[in-house]
């Protein structure tokens, strides 16, 4: 049957009759989407999320196939925990560092080590935590090293002990300290570096924890606030500071033990260099260790830095890999460290006073502009060692170079008038 251009085919016999438009709109508002539409709109979950929703099977032969295999525990084959740190963690870096791990391995600071050994022995015999300890002294002299040795000495099993590390600037509010105090165990150590920089609020919050081993926590706000006192395990606070004068008297008096570390002798530094060279796998011959010790400014940290540089220099310029006195002298000469331990900036400082200002006196700000170095850098980094060596003086009129500075630089005072003023 043919249809004309204006004719339409009849509807199929099985089609439903047309519905009411109002009823169609009402049904679209209330009807739920079909299963196919819901499946298309559903975001697929990750394999981890699907695995987390699976039930846990406790039977012998009912373990799901997608469950991850259990991770083997380290050290269980020997029946004891393995304290070997994972590679790349801070503990691994500590294991590879040059710090001694026992009090008997500490070189130098004989009086401090002797007194600390007696205190530790008495605490072990009584079965009590060590009294709070304050370590005072210039940077790089082993305050952190002594702090890491204490928990190892207190551990009855000879293990690494329990120690937490933080610093004064990191504790900005009392709630920053709560986590360390609540995690403390009996006999554990809380090491606070640069303790003189503690905010007053944190310092006052630490007082009851040090004396009564109690933490006061405020619950709520406003008129409904209440204070809850929590008893914590007896622990030891070890504070390290480079400026004990900035500590308040109440905080300083709460430390039962107060030890001050001093600069090291050349013989002690030479022994430290030999021991650390053995740890680094470097052979030292002759008086190479003494050369590094004399140029380390009495600081073990400086000696270790020079030792690492000499090791690199030896590996490049020596076929045997042995640090001889000649190689040590060449390495230190390339590092621009002279026989007295002065670096290039120190010698520039003295030469500027002598050559530009006839030996002084000259003001600090004038020297800062002449050297293009900030005044705080000169006061904190350059001048302390020069003052200790007697190469310069601080007077009311300014900085003055001493006779020893002229002699060390190989300059003749007679050619410049023969007088320092």
Residue pairs with C-beta under 8 A, 6 or more apart in sequence:
3 9
33 41
45 53
47 66
51 66
51 67
51 68
54 64
54 66
54 67
57 63
57 64
74 81
74 82
74 84
75 81
75 82
75 84
83 159
83 160
84 95
85 91
85 92
85 94
85 95
86 92
94 148
98 276
98 279
98 280
98 304
99 144
99 145
99 148
100 106
100 107
100 145
100 149
101 148
101 149
101 152
102 149
102 152
102 153
103 113
103 116
103 117
103 120
103 149
103 153
106 113
106 142
106 145
106 146
106 149
107 268
107 271
107 272
107 275
108 142
108 264
108 265
108 268
108 269
108 272
108 300
109 141
109 142
109 146
109 261
109 262
109 264
112 146
112 259
112 260
112 261
115 257
115 259
116 133
116 146
116 150
116 257
116 259
119 130
119 131
119 257
120 130
120 150
120 153
120 154
123 129
123 130
123 131
123 154
124 153
124 154
124 156
128 234
129 154
129 186
129 187
129 188
129 234
129 235
129 236
130 150
130 154
130 187
130 189
130 236
130 257
131 236
131 255
131 256
131 257
132 210
132 236
132 237
132 238
132 239
132 254
132 255
132 256
132 257
133 147
133 150
133 236
133 237
133 238
133 239
133 255
133 256
133 257
133 258
133 259
134 195
134 238
134 239
134 240
134 241
134 244
134 247
134 252
134 255
134 257
134 258
134 259
135 143
135 146
135 147
135 238
135 239
135 240
135 241
135 259
135 260
135 261
136 143
136 240
136 241
136 242
136 244
136 258
136 259
136 260
136 261
137 143
137 242
137 260
137 261
137 262
138 242
138 261
138 263
138 299
139 242
139 299
139 301
140 299
140 300
140 301
140 302
141 261
141 262
141 263
141 264
141 299
141 300
141 301
142 261
142 300
143 193
143 240
143 261
144 191
144 193
144 240
146 259
146 261
147 163
147 189
147 191
147 238
147 240
148 163
148 191
150 161
150 163
150 189
150 236
150 238
151 160
151 161
151 162
151 163
151 187
151 188
151 189
152 158
152 159
152 160
152 161
153 161
154 161
154 187
154 189
155 161
155 162
161 188
161 189
162 185
162 187
162 188
162 189
163 188
163 189
163 190
163 191
164 180
164 183
164 184
164 188
164 189
164 190
164 191
165 191
165 193
166 180
166 190
166 191
166 192
166 193
167 192
167 193
167 194
167 197
168 192
168 193
168 194
168 195
168 196
168 197
168 198
169 194
169 197
170 176
171 177
171 192
171 198
171 199
171 202
172 199
172 202
173 199
173 201
173 202
174 201
174 202
174 205
176 202
177 202
177 205
177 206
177 209
178 215
178 217
180 190
181 190
181 209
181 215
181 232
182 215
182 230
182 232
184 190
184 232
184 233
184 235
185 233
185 235
186 233
186 234
186 235
187 234
187 235
187 236
188 233
188 235
188 236
189 235
189 236
189 237
189 238
190 235
190 236
190 237
190 238
191 238
191 239
191 240
192 198
192 237
192 238
192 239
192 240
193 240
194 240
194 241
194 242
195 239
195 240
195 241
195 247
195 251
196 241
196 242
196 243
196 244
196 246
196 247
197 246
198 206
198 251
203 248
203 251
205 216
206 237
206 251
207 250
207 251
207 254
208 214
208 215
208 216
209 215
209 232
210 237
210 254
211 254
213 231
213 232
213 233
213 234
213 235
214 229
214 230
214 231
214 232
215 229
215 230
215 232
216 227
216 228
216 229
216 230
217 227
217 228
217 229
217 230
218 225
218 226
218 227
218 228
219 225
219 226
219 227
219 228
220 226
237 255
239 255
241 247
244 252
244 260
252 258
263 297
263 298
263 299
263 388
264 272
264 296
264 298
264 299
264 300
265 298
266 290
266 293
266 294
267 293
269 292
269 293
269 296
269 298
269 300
269 303
270 289
270 290
270 292
270 293
271 289
272 293
272 300
272 303
272 304
273 284
273 289
273 292
273 293
273 303
273 307
274 284
274 289
276 303
276 304
276 307
277 283
277 284
277 289
277 307
277 311
277 323
280 307
280 308
280 311
282 307
282 310
282 311
282 314
282 321
282 323
283 321
283 322
283 323
284 322
284 323
285 322
285 323
285 324
285 325
286 324
286 325
287 325
288 310
288 323
288 324
288 325
288 327
288 328
291 325
291 328
291 329
291 332
292 303
292 306
292 307
292 310
292 328
292 332
293 303
294 339
294 340
294 341
295 306
295 332
295 337
295 338
295 339
295 340
295 341
296 302
296 303
296 306
296 341
297 341
297 385
302 341
306 332
306 335
306 337
309 331
309 335
310 323
310 327
310 328
310 331
310 332
311 323
313 327
313 330
313 331
313 334
314 321
314 322
314 323
314 327
314 331
315 321
317 327
317 330
318 324
318 327
336 343
336 344
337 343
338 347
340 389
340 408
341 385
342 385
342 386
342 408
345 373
345 381
345 382
346 382
346 385
346 386
347 409
348 371
349 367
349 371
349 378
349 382
349 383
349 386
349 392
350 386
350 391
350 392
350 401
350 405
350 408
350 409
351 409
352 367
352 370
352 371
353 359
353 360
353 362
353 367
353 392
353 399
353 400
353 401
353 405
354 401
354 405
354 406
354 409
354 411
354 416
356 370
357 366
358 416
358 417
359 400
359 401
359 406
359 413
359 416
359 420
360 392
360 395
360 398
360 399
360 400
360 401
360 420
361 395
361 397
361 398
361 399
361 400
361 421
362 398
362 399
362 400
363 398
363 399
364 375
364 378
364 379
364 398
364 399
365 375
366 398
367 378
367 399
368 374
368 375
368 378
371 378
373 382
383 392
383 394
383 399
386 392
386 405
387 393
387 394
389 404
390 402
390 404
391 401
391 402
391 404
391 405
391 408
392 399
392 400
392 401
392 402
392 405
393 399
393 400
393 402
400 420
400 421
401 420
402 420
403 413
403 420
406 412
406 413
413 420
